[in-house]
Amino acid sequence: MNYKRLGKTGLWVSELCMGCMTFGGEADEQTSIAMVERCLDAGINFFDTANVYTGGRSEQILGKALRPHRDKVVIATKVRARVAEGPNGEGLSRYHIMQQVEASLRRLQTDVIDLYQVHSWDENTPLEETLSTLNDLVRQGKVRYIGCSNFAAWQLCKALWLSDKHDWARFDSIQPRYNLIDRVIELELLPLCQAEGVGVMVYSPLAGGILTGKYRPGEPPPPGTRAAENKWFLERRAQPHNVERAQRIVEVLKGFDRPLVQTAIAWTISNPAVTCAIIGARNMEQLELILNGWSGPLPPEEKAILDEASALPPLN
């Protein structure tokens, strides 16, 4: 396992980060803890969750699993999404953040969150309020670093400017979606992150399973797949044009020596602007497809082949 600095910080994280969204849901507690142990054995020291994953169970299970290893791992969680009824049950206000950080600390069984991230933009809360609150959490020692997720380039740029202006803690990382059929962040976001020294934790490196080859153009999604069980995913991600494009890329992926899923994930971390790829699994079998024989980034010549096969259409 290779390790990289997270942005401009002195924090070193593994090139694969275990995403824990399935913990307590698609993966029961016993399976989730076993997957954490397997990740630790593979050299993964970075684990990402959120306060809303499986109603807080993900944080609880992760806290339990990592408690014996707390001084050797980096724990990341998030705040923003709705967790309660009422107008203040979601968002990035000082009120909501201060409530939720305490709840996350309890569930994670820790005194400090290594990376505390805002899950998405909140158009109803002044960005100054959000950033000043996060700065206070860093100064109080409840949070070590802060990051954001699902921000556009202009939103991240504005946040960095405000932090610089007020001498507040800055976003040291961002979580965008990035894979062989979704490369739009290469246009503005990745150049900004490289220029400003922001770490990039990409999620959905397999496009939610579309790049595993399990979906076929013109055919209904196989039973048990995400598209078969999640209408939103079927309509917003597993659209016919995405499945058709993925099928062409899958045929190219099959020509490499390493397993298909590893090649697709390795392509994302081969981009010099990317710090790590967030992986996820419902069970140990899926996790083993990624970790068994993992060999890191692609050689330049292999990356070039996939760059061409997955190239973005030219702008008009």
HELIX and SHEET records of a PDB file:
HELIX    1   1 GLU A   29  ASP A   41  1                                  13    
HELIX    2   2 TYR A   53  GLY A   56  5                                   4    
HELIX    3   3 ARG A   57  LEU A   66  1                                  10    
HELIX    4   4 ARG A   67  LYS A   72  5                                   6    
HELIX    5   5 ARG A   94  LEU A  108  1                                  15    
HELIX    6   6 LEU A  127  GLN A  140  1                                  14    
HELIX    7   7 ALA A  153  HIS A  166  1                                  14    
HELIX    8   8 VAL A  184  GLU A  186  5                                   3    
HELIX    9   9 LEU A  189  GLU A  196  1                                   8    
HELIX   10  10 ALA A  207  THR A  212  5                                   6    
HELIX   11  11 ARG A  226  GLU A  229  1                                   4    
HELIX   12  12 LYS A  231  ARG A  236  1                                   6    
HELIX   13  13 PRO A  240  LEU A  253  1                                  14    
HELIX   14  14 LEU A  260  ILE A  269  1                                  10    
HELIX   15  15 MET A  284  LEU A  291  1                                   8    
HELIX   16  16 PRO A  300  ALA A  309  1                                  10    
SHEET    1   A 2 TYR A   3  ARG A   5  0                                        
SHEET    2   A 2 TRP A  12  SER A  14 -1                                        
SHEET    1   B 9 LEU A  16  GLY A  19  0                                        
SHEET    2   B 9 PHE A  46  ASP A  48  1                                        
SHEET    3   B 9 VAL A  74  VAL A  79  1                                        
SHEET    4   B 9 ILE A 113  VAL A 118  1                                        
SHEET    5   B 9 VAL A 143  SER A 149  1                                        
SHEET    6   B 9 PHE A 171  GLN A 175  1                                        
SHEET    7   B 9 GLY A 199  VAL A 202  1                                        
SHEET    8   B 9 CYS A 276  ILE A 279  1                                        
SHEET    9   B 9 LEU A  16  GLY A  19  1                                        
END                                                                             
